[in-house]
Amino acid sequence: MEPFKNSVSPEVVGYIAMHLARHLEGVDKDAFTQPILDALPSLELKQRIKLISDALHVALPSQLPHRNAVLAAMLHPDPIDQAGKPSDEKGISGWGLWPLTMVVGHHGLADFEGSMALLKEMTKRGTAEFDVRPYLEADQARALAIMTPWARDENIHVRRLASEGTRPRLPWGMQLKQLVEDPTPTLPVLTTLRDDPEDYVRRSVANHINDIAKDHADLVARIAHDWMEGAAAPRQKLIRHACRTLIKQGHPDVMKAFGVLPAIINPPIVTIDTPQVSLGGTLAFNVVLQSKAKSSQKIVIDYAVHFKKANGTLAPKVFKWKQMQLKPGERLVLSRSHAIRPITTRTYYAGPHALSLRINGTEFGYEPFILFV
């Protein structure tokens, strides 16, 4: 797979220089591009973006209305279908847009409304989700007053920006501390977008709510209950994706929103068939599950592997398993194998580990095993 950094290529630099020179008199394309091209190979993605953005900042007019006019003229003329496509002879779009939005994000605050209007136009050719955030940080109320109507815009990318740009904990983006503390100001935007016709927009809403869940679980539980009422299938899918973190954690009110009540069962019997596992091997276990209920009940079974950390403590990682209807008095024996293989996101430490179950969000059992590394 091609590294992300190569999306900002010498070709992209060339198109930025071409359109800058086309719309700003006195720009020497070679003088603009050569220092960038010399440094580009050794830089990672965000370093490349910043390098080009800094060069643009120096080359562009210092007066913001003039600067914004030049940047607007550099954009690809197609505001509908160009967002996922590369820059070309007609204008800048796709990955090439990011250095332009960074200029506006870092240096445009003095023309607050004009710069935000430009970011709205820019996002139609890619995304301005990272560079609208300094405006929310500087004056949240003013920025949200501008962005809230974007949730009803005819352009899909503008509607998505209303949600994605205001996410409290956007990956790769600056954290919006005010919205981490109190996310309620964005709820009108999310409510407007919850039934958007485009899955691309609804996924952003789900990810936004999942951000909120990391700090305000009970609020998200209330949102889930409210939004599930009369929800069509697309909204139900959105809510389930929005609550994925809390579902894994077994948050009881969130589980109830999806019709999952506390399980009426005997304490499950968990048996580990491989009490000693070598890295690269398989943890095998079985579970005896029996209902105590007088009626059929929905059962959601997950399991947690408690991995040893560098400091010797154990930390659970939850894995999805299965859902079923458990009949009154029914007894089941279930088996599962879990491969413990090297992965880049985890360091394994030899010694005691453990396994437990989460059934309808409640923790059951705790059985140790030894991992050899």
C-alpha positions as CSV (number, residue, x, y, z in Angstrom):
1,M,0.0,0.0,0.0
2,E,1.3,3.4,-1.0
3,P,2.3,5.5,2.1
4,F,-0.1,8.3,2.9
5,K,2.7,10.9,2.7
6,N,3.0,10.2,-1.0
7,S,-0.5,11.6,-1.5
8,V,1.3,15.0,-1.1
9,S,3.6,14.5,-4.0
10,P,5.8,16.7,-6.3
11,E,2.9,16.7,-8.7
12,V,0.6,18.2,-6.1
13,V,3.3,20.8,-5.3
14,G,3.4,21.6,-9.0
15,Y,-0.3,22.1,-9.3
16,I,-0.3,24.4,-6.2
17,A,2.5,26.5,-7.7
18,M,0.7,26.6,-11.1
19,H,-2.6,27.9,-9.7
20,L,-0.9,30.3,-7.3
21,A,1.0,31.9,-10.2
22,R,-2.1,31.9,-12.3
23,H,-4.0,34.0,-9.7
24,L,-1.3,36.0,-8.1
25,E,1.0,38.3,-10.2
26,G,4.7,38.0,-9.6
27,V,4.9,34.4,-8.3
28,D,8.0,32.5,-9.6
29,K,6.8,28.9,-9.8
30,D,10.4,27.5,-9.7
31,A,11.4,29.6,-6.7
32,F,8.3,28.5,-4.9
33,T,8.5,24.8,-5.7
34,Q,12.3,24.0,-5.5
35,P,12.8,24.4,-1.7
36,I,9.7,22.3,-1.2
37,L,10.8,19.6,-3.6
38,D,14.3,19.4,-2.0
39,A,12.8,18.8,1.4
40,L,9.8,16.7,0.5
41,P,11.4,13.2,0.4
42,S,12.5,13.2,4.0
43,L,9.2,14.4,5.4
44,E,6.1,12.6,6.7
45,L,2.6,13.6,5.7
46,K,1.8,16.4,8.2
47,Q,5.3,17.8,7.8
48,R,4.8,18.0,4.1
49,I,1.5,19.8,4.6
50,K,3.0,22.3,6.9
51,L,6.0,22.9,4.7
52,I,3.8,23.8,1.7
53,S,1.4,25.8,3.9
54,D,4.3,27.9,5.3
55,A,5.5,28.6,1.8
56,L,2.0,29.7,0.8
57,H,1.7,31.9,3.8
58,V,4.9,33.7,2.7
59,A,3.9,34.0,-0.9
60,L,0.3,35.1,-0.5
61,P,-0.8,38.7,0.1
62,S,-0.8,39.8,3.7
63,Q,-4.2,41.5,3.5
64,L,-6.8,38.8,4.3
65,P,-9.5,39.7,1.9
66,H,-7.0,39.7,-1.0
67,R,-5.3,36.5,0.3
68,N,-8.7,34.7,0.7
69,A,-9.7,35.7,-2.8
70,V,-6.5,34.2,-4.3
71,L,-7.0,31.0,-2.3
72,A,-10.6,30.8,-3.5
73,A,-9.6,31.3,-7.1
74,M,-7.1,28.4,-6.8
75,L,-9.9,25.9,-6.0
76,H,-11.1,23.4,-8.5
77,P,-14.3,24.8,-10.2
78,D,-16.3,21.7,-9.5
79,P,-17.9,21.9,-6.0
80,I,-19.9,18.7,-6.4
81,D,-17.8,15.7,-7.5
82,Q,-14.2,16.8,-7.0
83,A,-13.6,16.1,-3.3
84,G,-12.2,12.6,-3.7
85,K,-10.2,13.4,-6.8
86,P,-6.7,14.9,-7.2
87,S,-5.8,18.4,-8.2
88,D,-5.4,19.0,-11.9
89,E,-5.0,21.8,-14.4
90,K,-8.4,23.2,-13.5
91,G,-7.8,23.7,-9.8
92,I,-6.8,22.3,-6.4
93,S,-8.8,19.5,-4.7
94,G,-8.3,16.3,-2.7
95,W,-5.0,16.1,-0.8
96,G,-3.7,19.2,-2.4
97,L,-6.3,21.2,-0.5
98,W,-4.9,20.6,2.9
99,P,-2.0,23.1,2.7
100,L,-4.6,25.7,1.6
101,T,-7.0,25.0,4.5
102,M,-4.0,25.1,6.9
103,V,-3.1,28.6,5.8
104,V,-6.7,29.7,6.5
105,G,-6.9,27.8,9.8
106,H,-3.6,29.2,11.1
107,H,-3.6,32.8,9.7
108,G,-7.2,33.8,8.9
109,L,-8.8,34.5,12.2
110,A,-8.7,38.3,11.8
111,D,-11.3,37.9,9.0
112,F,-13.5,35.4,11.0
113,E,-16.6,35.3,8.8
114,G,-14.7,35.6,5.5
115,S,-12.3,32.9,6.4
116,M,-15.0,30.5,7.6
117,A,-16.9,31.1,4.4
118,L,-13.7,30.2,2.5
119,L,-13.3,27.0,4.5
120,K,-16.9,26.1,3.6
121,E,-16.0,26.4,-0.1
122,M,-12.8,24.5,0.4
123,T,-14.4,21.6,2.1
124,K,-16.5,21.0,-1.1
125,R,-13.2,20.0,-2.8
126,G,-11.9,17.8,0.0
127,T,-12.3,18.6,3.7
128,A,-11.6,21.5,6.0
129,E,-12.3,19.5,9.2
130,F,-8.9,20.2,10.8
131,D,-8.7,23.9,10.0
132,V,-12.1,25.0,11.0
133,R,-11.2,24.0,14.6
134,P,-9.1,27.1,15.5
135,Y,-12.2,29.2,14.9
136,L,-14.2,27.0,17.3
137,E,-11.4,27.3,19.8
138,A,-11.2,31.1,19.4
139,D,-14.9,31.9,19.6
140,Q,-17.1,28.8,19.9
141,A,-20.4,30.6,20.0
142,R,-19.6,32.7,16.9
143,A,-18.3,29.7,15.0
144,L,-21.2,27.5,15.8
145,A,-23.6,30.2,14.7
146,I,-22.0,30.1,11.3
147,M,-21.7,26.3,11.1
148,T,-25.1,25.2,12.4
149,P,-26.9,26.1,9.2
150,W,-24.3,24.1,7.3
151,A,-26.1,21.0,8.6
152,R,-28.9,21.8,6.1
153,D,-26.6,22.7,3.1
154,E,-27.2,21.0,-0.2
155,N,-23.6,20.0,-0.4
156,I,-22.8,16.7,1.3
157,H,-19.3,17.8,2.3
158,V,-20.5,20.9,3.9
159,R,-23.1,19.0,5.9
160,R,-20.4,16.5,7.0
161,L,-18.1,19.4,8.0
162,A,-20.8,20.6,10.4
163,S,-20.4,17.4,12.3
164,E,-16.8,16.3,11.6
165,G,-15.3,19.8,12.2
166,T,-17.0,20.1,15.6
167,R,-16.0,16.6,16.9
168,P,-14.5,17.1,20.4
169,R,-11.7,14.5,19.9
170,L,-11.2,14.4,16.1
171,P,-8.2,12.1,15.3
172,W,-5.2,14.1,13.9
173,G,-7.1,17.3,14.8
174,M,-6.7,19.7,17.8
175,Q,-8.9,18.8,20.7
176,L,-11.8,21.2,21.3
177,K,-11.6,21.5,25.1
178,Q,-14.8,23.4,25.6
179,L,-16.8,20.7,23.7
180,V,-15.0,18.0,25.6
181,E,-16.2,19.6,28.8
182,D,-19.7,20.4,27.5
183,P,-20.7,18.8,24.2
184,T,-24.4,20.0,24.3
185,P,-23.8,23.0,22.0
186,T,-23.3,20.6,19.0
187,L,-26.4,18.5,19.7
188,P,-28.7,20.6,17.4
189,V,-26.3,19.9,14.5
190,L,-26.2,16.2,15.2
191,T,-30.0,16.0,15.6
192,T,-30.4,17.7,12.2
193,L,-28.0,15.3,10.6
194,R,-29.1,12.0,12.2
195,D,-31.4,11.2,9.3
196,D,-29.2,12.6,6.5
197,P,-29.7,10.7,3.3
198,E,-26.0,10.1,2.9
199,D,-24.2,7.4,5.0
200,Y,-21.0,9.4,4.7
201,V,-22.6,12.1,6.8
202,R,-24.3,9.8,9.2
203,R,-21.0,8.0,9.9
204,S,-19.6,11.3,10.9
205,V,-22.5,11.9,13.3
206,A,-21.9,8.4,14.8
207,N,-18.2,9.1,15.3
208,H,-18.9,12.5,16.9
209,I,-21.3,10.8,19.4
210,N,-18.6,8.2,20.1
211,D,-16.3,11.0,20.9
212,I,-18.8,12.4,23.4
213,A,-19.2,8.9,24.9
214,K,-15.6,9.0,26.1
215,D,-16.4,11.8,28.5
216,H,-20.2,11.8,28.9
217,A,-21.5,8.2,28.8
218,D,-24.8,8.9,30.5
219,L,-25.6,11.7,28.0
220,V,-24.9,9.4,25.1
221,A,-27.2,6.8,26.8
222,R,-30.0,9.4,26.9
223,I,-29.3,10.3,23.2
224,A,-29.5,6.6,22.3
225,H,-32.9,6.1,24.0
226,D,-34.3,9.3,22.5
227,W,-33.1,8.6,19.0
228,M,-34.1,4.9,18.9
229,E,-37.8,5.9,19.3
230,G,-39.4,5.5,15.9
231,A,-35.9,5.1,14.3
232,A,-35.7,3.7,10.8
233,A,-32.9,1.2,10.0
234,P,-30.3,3.8,8.9
235,R,-30.6,5.7,12.2
236,Q,-30.5,2.5,14.2
237,K,-27.3,1.6,12.5
238,L,-25.9,5.1,13.3
239,I,-26.8,4.8,16.9
240,R,-25.3,1.4,17.2
241,H,-22.0,2.6,15.7
242,A,-22.2,5.8,17.9
243,C,-22.5,3.6,21.0
244,R,-19.9,1.0,20.1
245,T,-17.5,2.0,22.9
246,L,-20.2,2.0,25.5
247,I,-21.6,-1.3,24.2
248,K,-18.2,-2.9,24.6
249,Q,-18.0,-1.5,28.1
250,G,-21.4,-2.9,28.9
251,H,-23.0,0.4,29.9
252,P,-26.3,-0.7,31.3
253,D,-28.5,2.2,30.0
254,V,-27.0,1.9,26.6
255,M,-27.6,-1.8,26.5
256,K,-31.3,-1.2,27.4
257,A,-31.6,1.2,24.5
258,F,-31.0,-1.8,22.2
259,G,-33.4,-4.0,24.1
260,V,-30.7,-5.8,26.1
261,L,-31.6,-6.2,29.7
262,P,-29.6,-7.8,32.6
263,A,-29.3,-11.5,32.0
264,I,-31.3,-13.8,34.3
265,I,-28.9,-16.8,34.4
266,N,-26.9,-19.0,36.7
267,P,-23.3,-17.9,37.1
268,P,-21.6,-19.2,34.0
269,I,-19.0,-21.9,34.3
270,V,-15.9,-20.9,32.4
271,T,-13.2,-23.5,31.6
272,I,-9.9,-22.8,29.9
273,D,-8.7,-25.7,27.9
274,T,-5.3,-24.2,27.3
275,P,-4.0,-22.9,30.6
276,Q,-0.6,-22.3,29.1
277,V,-0.4,-20.5,25.7
278,S,2.7,-19.6,23.7
279,L,2.7,-16.4,21.7
280,G,1.4,-17.3,18.3
281,G,-0.8,-20.0,19.8
282,T,-4.5,-20.2,20.7
283,L,-6.4,-19.7,23.9
284,A,-9.3,-22.2,23.9
285,F,-12.1,-22.1,26.4
286,N,-15.7,-23.2,26.9
287,V,-18.7,-21.8,28.7
288,V,-21.7,-23.5,30.3
289,L,-24.6,-21.1,30.3
290,Q,-28.1,-21.7,31.8
291,S,-31.1,-19.5,32.0
292,K,-33.1,-18.9,35.2
293,A,-35.8,-16.9,33.4
294,K,-39.4,-17.9,32.9
295,S,-39.4,-16.5,29.4
296,S,-37.0,-16.2,26.4
297,Q,-34.3,-13.5,26.8
298,K,-31.9,-11.8,24.5
299,I,-28.3,-12.7,25.4
300,V,-25.2,-10.8,24.1
301,I,-21.9,-12.5,25.0
302,D,-18.5,-10.8,24.7
303,Y,-15.3,-11.9,26.3
304,A,-12.4,-10.0,27.7
305,V,-8.7,-11.1,27.6
306,H,-6.9,-9.4,30.4
307,F,-3.4,-8.7,29.0
308,K,-0.4,-8.1,31.2
309,K,1.0,-4.6,31.0
310,A,4.6,-3.5,31.4
311,N,4.0,-2.6,35.0
312,G,2.6,-6.0,35.8
313,T,-1.1,-5.1,36.1
314,L,-3.7,-6.6,33.8
315,A,-5.9,-4.6,31.4
316,P,-8.9,-6.1,29.6
317,K,-9.4,-6.0,25.9
318,V,-13.1,-6.8,25.0
319,F,-13.9,-9.0,21.9
320,K,-17.3,-9.5,20.4
321,W,-18.6,-13.1,20.4
322,K,-22.3,-13.8,19.7
323,Q,-26.0,-12.9,20.3
324,M,-28.8,-15.3,20.8
325,Q,-32.2,-16.0,22.3
326,L,-31.9,-18.1,25.4
327,K,-35.1,-20.1,26.1
328,P,-36.5,-20.5,29.6
329,G,-34.3,-22.9,31.6
330,E,-32.2,-23.6,28.5
331,R,-28.6,-24.9,29.1
332,L,-25.9,-24.3,26.5
333,V,-22.2,-25.3,26.2
334,L,-20.3,-22.9,24.0
335,S,-16.7,-23.1,22.8
336,R,-14.3,-20.5,21.5
337,S,-10.7,-20.2,20.3
338,H,-8.8,-16.9,20.4
339,A,-5.5,-16.6,18.6
340,I,-2.8,-14.7,20.4
341,R,-0.6,-13.5,17.6
342,P,1.9,-10.6,17.4
343,I,0.3,-7.4,16.3
344,T,1.9,-3.9,15.9
345,T,-0.5,-2.2,18.4
346,R,0.3,-4.4,21.4
347,T,3.4,-5.5,23.2
348,Y,3.0,-8.9,24.9
349,Y,4.6,-9.7,28.3
350,A,5.1,-13.2,29.6
351,G,3.3,-14.3,32.7
352,P,-0.2,-14.4,34.2
353,H,-3.1,-13.3,32.0
354,A,-6.8,-13.9,32.5
355,L,-10.2,-14.4,30.7
356,S,-13.6,-13.2,31.7
357,L,-17.1,-12.9,30.1
358,R,-19.4,-10.0,29.6
359,I,-23.0,-11.1,29.3
360,N,-25.5,-8.3,28.6
361,G,-22.9,-5.9,29.8
362,T,-22.3,-7.6,33.2
363,E,-18.9,-9.2,34.0
364,F,-18.9,-12.9,34.8
365,G,-16.0,-15.2,35.7
366,Y,-12.3,-14.6,35.9
367,E,-10.1,-17.5,34.8
368,P,-6.3,-17.2,34.7
369,F,-3.9,-18.5,32.1
370,I,-0.1,-18.2,31.5
371,L,1.3,-16.7,28.3
372,F,4.8,-17.6,27.2
373,V,6.5,-15.0,25.0
